[in-house]
Amino acid sequence: MQTARQTVLTRDDYLTMEQASRQRHEYVAGAVYAMAGGSQRHNRIALNLAARLLQRLSGRPCQVYMSDVKLYVAAAEAYYYPDVMVVCGEAQATAGTGLVVDAPVLVVEVLSEATETIDRREKLAAYRRLPGLQEYALVSQDRLAVELYRREGDLGWLYVCYEPGDVVQFASVGVEVPLAELYAGTDVT
């Protein structure tokens, strides 16, 4: 995200504006933020993860979405564009025409210099308020590292950090991905 516009919009006004806009914007409690462009590395990492999730979730009632589908977080009155998210359940067996989801089990953000602080603070706080969210992953684009916040029932959230040689365990969807696969085709070693 970059700078906020000065005008405060209603949710309906934001959704109407966003549908007509060429640029994507996130919305938080009336403030609208233009999305920063991503790098090739950022895009490749997100695509690598989405492809592996899609492949390994084949035949299950789950959908994998990338950054063009909005996530609505009612408790934060916010619309975000996560890099990757997974929604599961019988109603999700087939992707629909909607552009907004509100009940993911897994949300992933690939960190960039422009978004890291927001991803670690604002989005972490907002996403943790989603009742069905089981995991939130922060993927570094500059080094081999994934930080994962996993819901532990009523106990709170467990923090797990994956480093070179590790296999990332996305327990929310029963998928394991070797960390090296997330960075395939990039210059990160």
Secondary structure, 3 states (H helix, E strand, C coil): CCCECCCCCCHHHHHHHHHHCCCCEEEECCEEEECCCCCHHHHHHHHHHHHHHHHHCCCCCEEEEECCCEEEEHHHCEEECCCEEEEECHHHCCCCCCCEECCCCEEEEECCCCCHHHHHHHHHHHHCCCCCCCEEEEECCCCCCEEEEEECHHHCEEEEEECCCCEEEECCCCEEEEHHHHCCCCCCC
